[in-house]
Amino acid sequence: MRYVIVIAAIAFFIIWDGLYNEARYTNQGVRELRHIVRYVTG
């Protein structure tokens, strides 16, 4: 049940971000994640 709540919260945030912020936070998060992966993998 805990995982369902977490997944629902993440999905709600992504939908909210896409509708009202033009996916600004989602794009920033993806950019940061790529940077971290590139840094870790060399």
PDB file of all heavy atoms in Angstrom:
ATOM      1  N   MET A   1       0.832  -1.202   0.000  1.00  0.00           N
ATOM      2  CA  MET A   1       0.000   0.000   0.000  1.00  0.00           C
ATOM      3  C   MET A   1       0.875   1.265   0.000  1.00  0.00           C
ATOM      4  O   MET A   1       0.527   2.257  -0.609  1.00  0.00           O
ATOM      5  CB  MET A   1      -0.898  -0.032   1.241  1.00  0.00           C
ATOM      6  CG  MET A   1      -1.915   1.067   1.249  1.00  0.00           C
ATOM      7  SD  MET A   1      -3.066   0.871  -0.117  1.00  0.00           S
ATOM      8  CE  MET A   1      -3.980   2.349   0.025  1.00  0.00           C
ATOM      9  N   ARG A   2       1.983   1.195   0.702  1.00  0.00           N
ATOM     10  CA  ARG A   2       2.889   2.330   0.758  1.00  0.00           C
ATOM     11  C   ARG A   2       3.376   2.714  -0.632  1.00  0.00           C
ATOM     12  O   ARG A   2       3.463   3.877  -0.968  1.00  0.00           O
ATOM     13  CB  ARG A   2       4.092   1.935   1.616  1.00  0.00           C
ATOM     14  CG  ARG A   2       4.652   3.039   2.421  1.00  0.00           C
ATOM     15  CD  ARG A   2       5.792   2.579   3.280  1.00  0.00           C
ATOM     16  NE  ARG A   2       5.679   1.171   3.643  1.00  0.00           N
ATOM     17  CZ  ARG A   2       6.453   0.573   4.512  1.00  0.00           C
ATOM     18  NH1 ARG A   2       7.386   1.244   5.117  1.00  0.00           N
ATOM     19  NH2 ARG A   2       6.304  -0.695   4.798  1.00  0.00           N
ATOM     20  N   TYR A   3       3.720   1.686  -1.432  1.00  0.00           N
ATOM     21  CA  TYR A   3       4.251   1.950  -2.775  1.00  0.00           C
ATOM     22  C   TYR A   3       3.197   2.562  -3.678  1.00  0.00           C
ATOM     23  O   TYR A   3       3.511   3.404  -4.510  1.00  0.00           O
ATOM     24  CB  TYR A   3       4.788   0.654  -3.387  1.00  0.00           C
ATOM     25  CG  TYR A   3       5.900   0.044  -2.565  1.00  0.00           C
ATOM     26  CD1 TYR A   3       5.735  -1.178  -1.930  1.00  0.00           C
ATOM     27  CD2 TYR A   3       7.108   0.724  -2.402  1.00  0.00           C
ATOM     28  CE1 TYR A   3       6.758  -1.725  -1.167  1.00  0.00           C
ATOM     29  CE2 TYR A   3       8.135   0.191  -1.654  1.00  0.00           C
ATOM     30  CZ  TYR A   3       7.950  -1.036  -1.034  1.00  0.00           C
ATOM     31  OH  TYR A   3       8.958  -1.563  -0.283  1.00  0.00           O
ATOM     32  N   VAL A   4       1.953   2.150  -3.507  1.00  0.00           N
ATOM     33  CA  VAL A   4       0.867   2.712  -4.319  1.00  0.00           C
ATOM     34  C   VAL A   4       0.738   4.208  -4.045  1.00  0.00           C
ATOM     35  O   VAL A   4       0.586   5.003  -4.971  1.00  0.00           O
ATOM     36  CB  VAL A   4      -0.459   1.979  -4.022  1.00  0.00           C
ATOM     37  CG1 VAL A   4      -1.623   2.662  -4.716  1.00  0.00           C
ATOM     38  CG2 VAL A   4      -0.359   0.519  -4.435  1.00  0.00           C
ATOM     39  N   ILE A   5       0.838   4.599  -2.795  1.00  0.00           N
ATOM     40  CA  ILE A   5       0.734   6.015  -2.430  1.00  0.00           C
ATOM     41  C   ILE A   5       1.913   6.797  -3.017  1.00  0.00           C
ATOM     42  O   ILE A   5       1.731   7.894  -3.562  1.00  0.00           O
ATOM     43  CB  ILE A   5       0.668   6.164  -0.895  1.00  0.00           C
ATOM     44  CG1 ILE A   5      -0.625   5.551  -0.382  1.00  0.00           C
ATOM     45  CG2 ILE A   5       0.786   7.620  -0.492  1.00  0.00           C
ATOM     46  CD1 ILE A   5      -0.702   5.442   1.124  1.00  0.00           C
ATOM     47  N   VAL A   6       3.109   6.233  -2.942  1.00  0.00           N
ATOM     48  CA  VAL A   6       4.290   6.918  -3.476  1.00  0.00           C
ATOM     49  C   VAL A   6       4.173   7.078  -4.984  1.00  0.00           C
ATOM     50  O   VAL A   6       4.426   8.164  -5.533  1.00  0.00           O
ATOM     51  CB  VAL A   6       5.578   6.147  -3.096  1.00  0.00           C
ATOM     52  CG1 VAL A   6       6.777   6.694  -3.840  1.00  0.00           C
ATOM     53  CG2 VAL A   6       5.798   6.206  -1.602  1.00  0.00           C
ATOM     54  N   ILE A   7       3.771   6.016  -5.685  1.00  0.00           N
ATOM     55  CA  ILE A   7       3.634   6.079  -7.141  1.00  0.00           C
ATOM     56  C   ILE A   7       2.549   7.071  -7.538  1.00  0.00           C
ATOM     57  O   ILE A   7       2.726   7.853  -8.479  1.00  0.00           O
ATOM     58  CB  ILE A   7       3.358   4.674  -7.710  1.00  0.00           C
ATOM     59  CG1 ILE A   7       4.610   3.808  -7.546  1.00  0.00           C
ATOM     60  CG2 ILE A   7       2.940   4.742  -9.173  1.00  0.00           C
ATOM     61  CD1 ILE A   7       4.388   2.351  -7.836  1.00  0.00           C
ATOM     62  N   ALA A   8       1.435   7.074  -6.810  1.00  0.00           N
ATOM     63  CA  ALA A   8       0.357   8.018  -7.105  1.00  0.00           C
ATOM     64  C   ALA A   8       0.823   9.459  -6.882  1.00  0.00           C
ATOM     65  O   ALA A   8       0.499  10.355  -7.666  1.00  0.00           O
ATOM     66  CB  ALA A   8      -0.859   7.717  -6.241  1.00  0.00           C
ATOM     67  N   ALA A   9       1.591   9.697  -5.834  1.00  0.00           N
ATOM     68  CA  ALA A   9       2.088  11.044  -5.557  1.00  0.00           C
ATOM     69  C   ALA A   9       3.039  11.502  -6.658  1.00  0.00           C
ATOM     70  O   ALA A   9       2.965  12.656  -7.109  1.00  0.00           O
ATOM     71  CB  ALA A   9       2.788  11.079  -4.202  1.00  0.00           C
ATOM     72  N   ILE A  10       3.921  10.616  -7.103  1.00  0.00           N
ATOM     73  CA  ILE A  10       4.855  10.980  -8.173  1.00  0.00           C
ATOM     74  C   ILE A  10       4.097  11.252  -9.472  1.00  0.00           C
ATOM     75  O   ILE A  10       4.372  12.237 -10.161  1.00  0.00           O
ATOM     76  CB  ILE A  10       5.910   9.863  -8.362  1.00  0.00           C
ATOM     77  CG1 ILE A  10       6.818   9.823  -7.139  1.00  0.00           C
ATOM     78  CG2 ILE A  10       6.720  10.088  -9.622  1.00  0.00           C
ATOM     79  CD1 ILE A  10       7.737   8.621  -7.089  1.00  0.00           C
ATOM     80  N   ALA A  11       3.129  10.406  -9.787  1.00  0.00           N
ATOM     81  CA  ALA A  11       2.336  10.610 -11.002  1.00  0.00           C
ATOM     82  C   ALA A  11       1.572  11.930 -10.926  1.00  0.00           C
ATOM     83  O   ALA A  11       1.516  12.683 -11.902  1.00  0.00           O
ATOM     84  CB  ALA A  11       1.370   9.446 -11.202  1.00  0.00           C
ATOM     85  N   PHE A  12       0.986  12.237  -9.776  1.00  0.00           N
ATOM     86  CA  PHE A  12       0.255  13.489  -9.606  1.00  0.00           C
ATOM     87  C   PHE A  12       1.179  14.680  -9.800  1.00  0.00           C
ATOM     88  O   PHE A  12       0.834  15.658 -10.468  1.00  0.00           O
ATOM     89  CB  PHE A  12      -0.382  13.532  -8.211  1.00  0.00           C
ATOM     90  CG  PHE A  12      -1.072  14.834  -7.923  1.00  0.00           C
ATOM     91  CD1 PHE A  12      -2.305  15.105  -8.475  1.00  0.00           C
ATOM     92  CD2 PHE A  12      -0.470  15.775  -7.100  1.00  0.00           C
ATOM     93  CE1 PHE A  12      -2.938  16.314  -8.215  1.00  0.00           C
ATOM     94  CE2 PHE A  12      -1.093  16.982  -6.845  1.00  0.00           C
ATOM     95  CZ  PHE A  12      -2.327  17.248  -7.393  1.00  0.00           C
ATOM     96  N   PHE A  13       2.389  14.611  -9.242  1.00  0.00           N
ATOM     97  CA  PHE A  13       3.338  15.714  -9.386  1.00  0.00           C
ATOM     98  C   PHE A  13       3.728  15.915 -10.846  1.00  0.00           C
ATOM     99  O   PHE A  13       3.774  17.051 -11.326  1.00  0.00           O
ATOM    100  CB  PHE A  13       4.587  15.452  -8.548  1.00  0.00           C
ATOM    101  CG  PHE A  13       5.661  16.478  -8.771  1.00  0.00           C
ATOM    102  CD1 PHE A  13       5.548  17.737  -8.217  1.00  0.00           C
ATOM    103  CD2 PHE A  13       6.749  16.201  -9.570  1.00  0.00           C
ATOM    104  CE1 PHE A  13       6.517  18.699  -8.434  1.00  0.00           C
ATOM    105  CE2 PHE A  13       7.725  17.150  -9.802  1.00  0.00           C
ATOM    106  CZ  PHE A  13       7.605  18.401  -9.222  1.00  0.00           C
ATOM    107  N   ILE A  14       3.985  14.820 -11.568  1.00  0.00           N
ATOM    108  CA  ILE A  14       4.385  14.929 -12.977  1.00  0.00           C
ATOM    109  C   ILE A  14       3.253  15.531 -13.805  1.00  0.00           C
ATOM    110  O   ILE A  14       3.488  16.407 -14.647  1.00  0.00           O
ATOM    111  CB  ILE A  14       4.827  13.559 -13.519  1.00  0.00           C
ATOM    112  CG1 ILE A  14       6.154  13.162 -12.864  1.00  0.00           C
ATOM    113  CG2 ILE A  14       4.967  13.583 -15.030  1.00  0.00           C
ATOM    114  CD1 ILE A  14       6.587  11.749 -13.163  1.00  0.00           C
ATOM    115  N   ILE A  15       2.025  15.092 -13.556  1.00  0.00           N
ATOM    116  CA  ILE A  15       0.880  15.642 -14.298  1.00  0.00           C
ATOM    117  C   ILE A  15       0.700  17.118 -13.962  1.00  0.00           C
ATOM    118  O   ILE A  15       0.514  17.953 -14.848  1.00  0.00           O
ATOM    119  CB  ILE A  15      -0.387  14.834 -13.981  1.00  0.00           C
ATOM    120  CG1 ILE A  15      -0.259  13.433 -14.582  1.00  0.00           C
ATOM    121  CG2 ILE A  15      -1.630  15.539 -14.515  1.00  0.00           C
ATOM    122  CD1 ILE A  15      -1.323  12.467 -14.118  1.00  0.00           C
ATOM    123  N   TRP A  16       0.772  17.470 -12.673  1.00  0.00           N
ATOM    124  CA  TRP A  16       0.623  18.866 -12.256  1.00  0.00           C
ATOM    125  C   TRP A  16       1.708  19.739 -12.880  1.00  0.00           C
ATOM    126  O   TRP A  16       1.436  20.835 -13.369  1.00  0.00           O
ATOM    127  CB  TRP A  16       0.688  18.932 -10.734  1.00  0.00           C
ATOM    128  CG  TRP A  16       0.779  20.327 -10.190  1.00  0.00           C
ATOM    129  CD1 TRP A  16      -0.251  21.203 -10.028  1.00  0.00           C
ATOM    130  CD2 TRP A  16       1.967  21.005  -9.766  1.00  0.00           C
ATOM    131  NE1 TRP A  16       0.232  22.384  -9.515  1.00  0.00           N
ATOM    132  CE2 TRP A  16       1.584  22.287  -9.347  1.00  0.00           C
ATOM    133  CE3 TRP A  16       3.315  20.634  -9.699  1.00  0.00           C
ATOM    134  CZ2 TRP A  16       2.502  23.206  -8.869  1.00  0.00           C
ATOM    135  CZ3 TRP A  16       4.236  21.558  -9.223  1.00  0.00           C
ATOM    136  CH2 TRP A  16       3.826  22.821  -8.813  1.00  0.00           C
ATOM    137  N   ASP A  17       2.934  19.237 -12.880  1.00  0.00           N
ATOM    138  CA  ASP A  17       4.056  19.989 -13.436  1.00  0.00           C
ATOM    139  C   ASP A  17       3.856  20.204 -14.931  1.00  0.00           C
ATOM    140  O   ASP A  17       4.082  21.295 -15.446  1.00  0.00           O
ATOM    141  CB  ASP A  17       5.354  19.229 -13.169  1.00  0.00           C
ATOM    142  CG  ASP A  17       6.585  20.013 -13.584  1.00  0.00           C
ATOM    143  OD1 ASP A  17       6.591  21.238 -13.374  1.00  0.00           O
ATOM    144  OD2 ASP A  17       7.520  19.401 -14.104  1.00  0.00           O
ATOM    145  N   GLY A  18       3.422  19.171 -15.631  1.00  0.00           N
ATOM    146  CA  GLY A  18       3.205  19.287 -17.072  1.00  0.00           C
ATOM    147  C   GLY A  18       2.087  20.255 -17.418  1.00  0.00           C
ATOM    148  O   GLY A  18       2.192  21.027 -18.376  1.00  0.00           O
ATOM    149  N   LEU A  19       1.026  20.260 -16.633  1.00  0.00           N
ATOM    150  CA  LEU A  19      -0.121  21.114 -16.957  1.00  0.00           C
ATOM    151  C   LEU A  19       0.106  22.575 -16.584  1.00  0.00           C
ATOM    152  O   LEU A  19      -0.249  23.475 -17.332  1.00  0.00           O
ATOM    153  CB  LEU A  19      -1.374  20.596 -16.241  1.00  0.00           C
ATOM    154  CG  LEU A  19      -1.947  19.293 -16.766  1.00  0.00           C
ATOM    155  CD1 LEU A  19      -3.122  18.871 -15.878  1.00  0.00           C
ATOM    156  CD2 LEU A  19      -2.401  19.420 -18.203  1.00  0.00           C
ATOM    157  N   TYR A  20       0.694  22.819 -15.422  1.00  0.00           N
ATOM    158  CA  TYR A  20       0.741  24.186 -14.907  1.00  0.00           C
ATOM    159  C   TYR A  20       2.116  24.844 -14.995  1.00  0.00           C
ATOM    160  O   TYR A  20       2.210  26.069 -14.917  1.00  0.00           O
ATOM    161  CB  TYR A  20       0.260  24.219 -13.453  1.00  0.00           C
ATOM    162  CG  TYR A  20      -1.178  23.810 -13.327  1.00  0.00           C
ATOM    163  CD1 TYR A  20      -1.536  22.573 -12.829  1.00  0.00           C
ATOM    164  CD2 TYR A  20      -2.188  24.671 -13.757  1.00  0.00           C
ATOM    165  CE1 TYR A  20      -2.860  22.199 -12.729  1.00  0.00           C
ATOM    166  CE2 TYR A  20      -3.518  24.303 -13.665  1.00  0.00           C
ATOM    167  CZ  TYR A  20      -3.846  23.071 -13.147  1.00  0.00           C
ATOM    168  OH  TYR A  20      -5.160  22.698 -13.071  1.00  0.00           O
ATOM    169  N   ASN A  21       3.179  24.075 -15.138  1.00  0.00           N
ATOM    170  CA  ASN A  21       4.521  24.658 -15.154  1.00  0.00           C
ATOM    171  C   ASN A  21       5.269  24.351 -16.439  1.00  0.00           C
ATOM    172  O   ASN A  21       6.477  24.548 -16.496  1.00  0.00           O
ATOM    173  CB  ASN A  21       5.346  24.124 -13.973  1.00  0.00           C
ATOM    174  CG  ASN A  21       4.757  24.531 -12.644  1.00  0.00           C
ATOM    175  OD1 ASN A  21       4.308  25.645 -12.480  1.00  0.00           O
ATOM    176  ND2 ASN A  21       4.739  23.607 -11.716  1.00  0.00           N
ATOM    177  N   GLU A  22       4.589  23.847 -17.427  1.00  0.00           N
ATOM    178  CA  GLU A  22       5.220  23.467 -18.706  1.00  0.00           C
ATOM    179  C   GLU A  22       6.377  22.504 -18.475  1.00  0.00           C
ATOM    180  O   GLU A  22       7.409  22.580 -19.120  1.00  0.00           O
ATOM    181  CB  GLU A  22       5.689  24.715 -19.457  1.00  0.00           C
ATOM    182  CG  GLU A  22       4.535  25.639 -19.803  1.00  0.00           C
ATOM    183  CD  GLU A  22       4.997  27.004 -20.248  1.00  0.00           C
ATOM    184  OE1 GLU A  22       6.217  27.248 -20.291  1.00  0.00           O
ATOM    185  OE2 GLU A  22       4.136  27.832 -20.562  1.00  0.00           O
ATOM    186  N   ALA A  23       6.206  21.606 -17.507  1.00  0.00           N
ATOM    187  CA  ALA A  23       7.159  20.534 -17.177  1.00  0.00           C
ATOM    188  C   ALA A  23       8.535  21.072 -16.801  1.00  0.00           C
ATOM    189  O   ALA A  23       9.543  20.427 -17.008  1.00  0.00           O
ATOM    190  CB  ALA A  23       7.267  19.529 -18.328  1.00  0.00           C
ATOM    191  N   ARG A  24       8.545  22.254 -16.202  1.00  0.00           N
ATOM    192  CA  ARG A  24       9.821  22.870 -15.833  1.00  0.00           C
ATOM    193  C   ARG A  24      10.578  22.029 -14.807  1.00  0.00           C
ATOM    194  O   ARG A  24      11.758  21.761 -14.963  1.00  0.00           O
ATOM    195  CB  ARG A  24       9.554  24.266 -15.274  1.00  0.00           C
ATOM    196  CG  ARG A  24      10.806  25.037 -14.957  1.00  0.00           C
ATOM    197  CD  ARG A  24      10.544  26.437 -14.463  1.00  0.00           C
ATOM    198  NE  ARG A  24       9.133  26.662 -14.210  1.00  0.00           N
ATOM    199  CZ  ARG A  24       8.670  27.634 -13.463  1.00  0.00           C
ATOM    200  NH1 ARG A  24       9.493  28.472 -12.903  1.00  0.00           N
ATOM    201  NH2 ARG A  24       7.375  27.790 -13.263  1.00  0.00           N
ATOM    202  N   TYR A  25       9.892  21.611 -13.744  1.00  0.00           N
ATOM    203  CA  TYR A  25      10.569  20.858 -12.687  1.00  0.00           C
ATOM    204  C   TYR A  25      10.976  19.468 -13.166  1.00  0.00           C
ATOM    205  O   TYR A  25      12.043  18.967 -12.817  1.00  0.00           O
ATOM    206  CB  TYR A  25       9.668  20.745 -11.455  1.00  0.00           C
ATOM    207  CG  TYR A  25       9.362  22.081 -10.834  1.00  0.00           C
ATOM    208  CD1 TYR A  25       8.062  22.575 -10.791  1.00  0.00           C
ATOM    209  CD2 TYR A  25      10.385  22.853 -10.300  1.00  0.00           C
ATOM    210  CE1 TYR A  25       7.786  23.806 -10.224  1.00  0.00           C
ATOM    211  CE2 TYR A  25      10.124  24.090  -9.733  1.00  0.00           C
ATOM    212  CZ  TYR A  25       8.818  24.556  -9.697  1.00  0.00           C
ATOM    213  OH  TYR A  25       8.554  25.774  -9.145  1.00  0.00           O
ATOM    214  N   THR A  26      10.134  18.842 -13.972  1.00  0.00           N
ATOM    215  CA  THR A  26      10.458  17.515 -14.495  1.00  0.00           C
ATOM    216  C   THR A  26      11.690  17.587 -15.387  1.00  0.00           C
ATOM    217  O   THR A  26      12.605  16.757 -15.271  1.00  0.00           O
ATOM    218  CB  THR A  26       9.264  16.941 -15.279  1.00  0.00           C
ATOM    219  OG1 THR A  26       8.107  16.965 -14.446  1.00  0.00           O
ATOM    220  CG2 THR A  26       9.528  15.523 -15.704  1.00  0.00           C
ATOM    221  N   ASN A  27      11.756  18.569 -16.271  1.00  0.00           N
ATOM    222  CA  ASN A  27      12.916  18.713 -17.157  1.00  0.00           C
ATOM    223  C   ASN A  27      14.184  18.982 -16.357  1.00  0.00           C
ATOM    224  O   ASN A  27      15.238  18.423 -16.661  1.00  0.00           O
ATOM    225  CB  ASN A  27      12.690  19.840 -18.167  1.00  0.00           C
ATOM    226  CG  ASN A  27      11.679  19.466 -19.216  1.00  0.00           C
ATOM    227  OD1 ASN A  27      11.458  18.297 -19.490  1.00  0.00           O
ATOM    228  ND2 ASN A  27      11.043  20.464 -19.809  1.00  0.00           N
ATOM    229  N   GLN A  28      14.093  19.823 -15.351  1.00  0.00           N
ATOM    230  CA  GLN A  28      15.257  20.113 -14.516  1.00  0.00           C
ATOM    231  C   GLN A  28      15.726  18.855 -13.798  1.00  0.00           C
ATOM    232  O   GLN A  28      16.923  18.588 -13.719  1.00  0.00           O
ATOM    233  CB  GLN A  28      14.894  21.193 -13.501  1.00  0.00           C
ATOM    234  CG  GLN A  28      15.998  21.462 -12.520  1.00  0.00           C
ATOM    235  CD  GLN A  28      16.677  22.770 -12.765  1.00  0.00           C
ATOM    236  OE1 GLN A  28      16.167  23.587 -13.497  1.00  0.00           O
ATOM    237  NE2 GLN A  28      17.806  22.957 -12.164  1.00  0.00           N
ATOM    238  N   GLY A  29      14.785  18.074 -13.289  1.00  0.00           N
ATOM    239  CA  GLY A  29      15.148  16.841 -12.601  1.00  0.00           C
ATOM    240  C   GLY A  29      15.825  15.846 -13.519  1.00  0.00           C
ATOM    241  O   GLY A  29      16.817  15.210 -13.148  1.00  0.00           O
ATOM    242  N   VAL A  30      15.315  15.715 -14.738  1.00  0.00           N
ATOM    243  CA  VAL A  30      15.925  14.803 -15.703  1.00  0.00           C
ATOM    244  C   VAL A  30      17.331  15.272 -16.061  1.00  0.00           C
ATOM    245  O   VAL A  30      18.260  14.470 -16.151  1.00  0.00           O
ATOM    246  CB  VAL A  30      15.037  14.685 -16.960  1.00  0.00           C
ATOM    247  CG1 VAL A  30      15.762  13.965 -18.080  1.00  0.00           C
ATOM    248  CG2 VAL A  30      13.739  13.972 -16.623  1.00  0.00           C
ATOM    249  N   ARG A  31      17.499  16.580 -16.234  1.00  0.00           N
ATOM    250  CA  ARG A  31      18.810  17.124 -16.549  1.00  0.00           C
ATOM    251  C   ARG A  31      19.813  16.823 -15.436  1.00  0.00           C
ATOM    252  O   ARG A  31      20.942  16.404 -15.700  1.00  0.00           O
ATOM    253  CB  ARG A  31      18.700  18.638 -16.752  1.00  0.00           C
ATOM    254  CG  ARG A  31      19.236  19.069 -18.098  1.00  0.00           C
ATOM    255  CD  ARG A  31      19.098  20.560 -18.297  1.00  0.00           C
ATOM    256  NE  ARG A  31      17.834  20.836 -18.966  1.00  0.00           N
ATOM    257  CZ  ARG A  31      16.920  21.696 -18.550  1.00  0.00           C
ATOM    258  NH1 ARG A  31      17.126  22.413 -17.481  1.00  0.00           N
ATOM    259  NH2 ARG A  31      15.809  21.865 -19.214  1.00  0.00           N
ATOM    260  N   GLU A  32      19.390  17.037 -14.190  1.00  0.00           N
ATOM    261  CA  GLU A  32      20.270  16.767 -13.052  1.00  0.00           C
ATOM    262  C   GLU A  32      20.606  15.284 -12.956  1.00  0.00           C
ATOM    263  O   GLU A  32      21.736  14.914 -12.679  1.00  0.00           O
ATOM    264  CB  GLU A  32      19.608  17.236 -11.751  1.00  0.00           C
ATOM    265  CG  GLU A  32      19.535  18.732 -11.615  1.00  0.00           C
ATOM    266  CD  GLU A  32      20.904  19.372 -11.495  1.00  0.00           C
ATOM    267  OE1 GLU A  32      21.797  18.777 -10.865  1.00  0.00           O
ATOM    268  OE2 GLU A  32      21.083  20.466 -12.040  1.00  0.00           O
ATOM    269  N   LEU A  33      19.621  14.435 -13.191  1.00  0.00           N
ATOM    270  CA  LEU A  33      19.839  12.991 -13.132  1.00  0.00           C
ATOM    271  C   LEU A  33      20.840  12.549 -14.184  1.00  0.00           C
ATOM    272  O   LEU A  33      21.740  11.749 -13.902  1.00  0.00           O
ATOM    273  CB  LEU A  33      18.505  12.263 -13.319  1.00  0.00           C
ATOM    274  CG  LEU A  33      18.480  10.775 -13.026  1.00  0.00           C
ATOM    275  CD1 LEU A  33      18.831  10.525 -11.569  1.00  0.00           C
ATOM    276  CD2 LEU A  33      17.119  10.202 -13.347  1.00  0.00           C
ATOM    277  N   ARG A  34      20.727  13.083 -15.396  1.00  0.00           N
ATOM    278  CA  ARG A  34      21.686  12.755 -16.454  1.00  0.00           C
ATOM    279  C   ARG A  34      23.093  13.196 -16.064  1.00  0.00           C
ATOM    280  O   ARG A  34      24.062  12.485 -16.303  1.00  0.00           O
ATOM    281  CB  ARG A  34      21.297  13.443 -17.764  1.00  0.00           C
ATOM    282  CG  ARG A  34      20.245  12.717 -18.521  1.00  0.00           C
ATOM    283  CD  ARG A  34      20.176  13.257 -19.944  1.00  0.00           C
ATOM    284  NE  ARG A  34      18.901  12.903 -20.531  1.00  0.00           N
ATOM    285  CZ  ARG A  34      18.157  13.707 -21.262  1.00  0.00           C
ATOM    286  NH1 ARG A  34      18.566  14.920 -21.514  1.00  0.00           N
ATOM    287  NH2 ARG A  34      17.023  13.298 -21.749  1.00  0.00           N
ATOM    288  N   HIS A  35      23.173  14.379 -15.473  1.00  0.00           N
ATOM    289  CA  HIS A  35      24.478  14.889 -15.049  1.00  0.00           C
ATOM    290  C   HIS A  35      25.102  13.975 -14.006  1.00  0.00           C
ATOM    291  O   HIS A  35      26.288  13.648 -14.063  1.00  0.00           O
ATOM    292  CB  HIS A  35      24.324  16.312 -14.503  1.00  0.00           C
ATOM    293  CG  HIS A  35      25.598  16.905 -14.037  1.00  0.00           C
ATOM    294  ND1 HIS A  35      26.603  17.308 -14.898  1.00  0.00           N
ATOM    295  CD2 HIS A  35      26.053  17.168 -12.791  1.00  0.00           C
ATOM    296  CE1 HIS A  35      27.604  17.781 -14.191  1.00  0.00           C
ATOM    297  NE2 HIS A  35      27.298  17.706 -12.905  1.00  0.00           N
ATOM    298  N   ILE A  36      24.307  13.531 -13.036  1.00  0.00           N
ATOM    299  CA  ILE A  36      24.813  12.644 -11.982  1.00  0.00           C
ATOM    300  C   ILE A  36      25.242  11.304 -12.579  1.00  0.00           C
ATOM    301  O   ILE A  36      26.315  10.792 -12.245  1.00  0.00           O
ATOM    302  CB  ILE A  36      23.726  12.436 -10.903  1.00  0.00           C
ATOM    303  CG1 ILE A  36      23.516  13.750 -10.129  1.00  0.00           C
ATOM    304  CG2 ILE A  36      24.102  11.311  -9.958  1.00  0.00           C
ATOM    305  CD1 ILE A  36      22.303  13.754  -9.243  1.00  0.00           C
ATOM    306  N   VAL A  37      24.442  10.764 -13.497  1.00  0.00           N
ATOM    307  CA  VAL A  37      24.793   9.477 -14.115  1.00  0.00           C
ATOM    308  C   VAL A  37      26.091   9.619 -14.906  1.00  0.00           C
ATOM    309  O   VAL A  37      26.975   8.757 -14.823  1.00  0.00           O
ATOM    310  CB  VAL A  37      23.646   8.981 -15.016  1.00  0.00           C
ATOM    311  CG1 VAL A  37      24.101   7.834 -15.898  1.00  0.00           C
ATOM    312  CG2 VAL A  37      22.451   8.564 -14.176  1.00  0.00           C
ATOM    313  N   ARG A  38      26.219  10.715 -15.639  1.00  0.00           N
ATOM    314  CA  ARG A  38      27.452  10.941 -16.415  1.00  0.00           C
ATOM    315  C   ARG A  38      28.657  11.063 -15.490  1.00  0.00           C
ATOM    316  O   ARG A  38      29.733  10.561 -15.792  1.00  0.00           O
ATOM    317  CB  ARG A  38      27.307  12.200 -17.267  1.00  0.00           C
ATOM    318  CG  ARG A  38      27.691  11.955 -18.718  1.00  0.00           C
ATOM    319  CD  ARG A  38      27.562  13.196 -19.556  1.00  0.00           C
ATOM    320  NE  ARG A  38      26.177  13.340 -19.998  1.00  0.00           N
ATOM    321  CZ  ARG A  38      25.479  14.461 -19.991  1.00  0.00           C
ATOM    322  NH1 ARG A  38      26.048  15.585 -19.596  1.00  0.00           N
ATOM    323  NH2 ARG A  38      24.252  14.496 -20.394  1.00  0.00           N
ATOM    324  N   TYR A  39      28.471  11.739 -14.361  1.00  0.00           N
ATOM    325  CA  TYR A  39      29.572  11.922 -13.403  1.00  0.00           C
ATOM    326  C   TYR A  39      29.981  10.584 -12.785  1.00  0.00           C
ATOM    327  O   TYR A  39      31.173  10.309 -12.632  1.00  0.00           O
ATOM    328  CB  TYR A  39      29.123  12.901 -12.314  1.00  0.00           C
ATOM    329  CG  TYR A  39      30.167  13.165 -11.266  1.00  0.00           C
ATOM    330  CD1 TYR A  39      31.253  13.986 -11.549  1.00  0.00           C
ATOM    331  CD2 TYR A  39      30.070  12.588 -10.014  1.00  0.00           C
ATOM    332  CE1 TYR A  39      32.215  14.236 -10.597  1.00  0.00           C
ATOM    333  CE2 TYR A  39      31.033  12.828  -9.045  1.00  0.00           C
ATOM    334  CZ  TYR A  39      32.113  13.655  -9.352  1.00  0.00           C
ATOM    335  OH  TYR A  39      33.054  13.887  -8.400  1.00  0.00           O
ATOM    336  N   VAL A  40      28.992   9.755 -12.425  1.00  0.00           N
ATOM    337  CA  VAL A  40      29.284   8.479 -11.772  1.00  0.00           C
ATOM    338  C   VAL A  40      29.927   7.499 -12.746  1.00  0.00           C
ATOM    339  O   VAL A  40      30.879   6.800 -12.404  1.00  0.00           O
ATOM    340  CB  VAL A  40      27.987   7.885 -11.166  1.00  0.00           C
ATOM    341  CG1 VAL A  40      28.195   6.445 -10.733  1.00  0.00           C
ATOM    342  CG2 VAL A  40      27.521   8.732  -9.991  1.00  0.00           C
ATOM    343  N   THR A  41      29.416   7.438 -13.983  1.00  0.00           N
ATOM    344  CA  THR A  41      29.917   6.460 -14.934  1.00  0.00           C
ATOM    345  C   THR A  41      31.189   6.943 -15.628  1.00  0.00           C
ATOM    346  O   THR A  41      31.841   6.159 -16.315  1.00  0.00           O
ATOM    347  CB  THR A  41      28.850   6.138 -15.999  1.00  0.00           C
ATOM    348  OG1 THR A  41      28.479   7.342 -16.674  1.00  0.00           O
ATOM    349  CG2 THR A  41      27.633   5.502 -15.381  1.00  0.00           C
ATOM    350  N   GLY A  42      31.527   8.184 -15.489  1.00  0.00           N
ATOM    351  CA  GLY A  42      32.768   8.692 -16.070  1.00  0.00           C
ATOM    352  C   GLY A  42      32.521   9.164 -17.443  1.00  0.00           C
ATOM    353  O   GLY A  42      33.296   9.301 -18.315  1.00  0.00           O
TER     354      GLY A  42
END
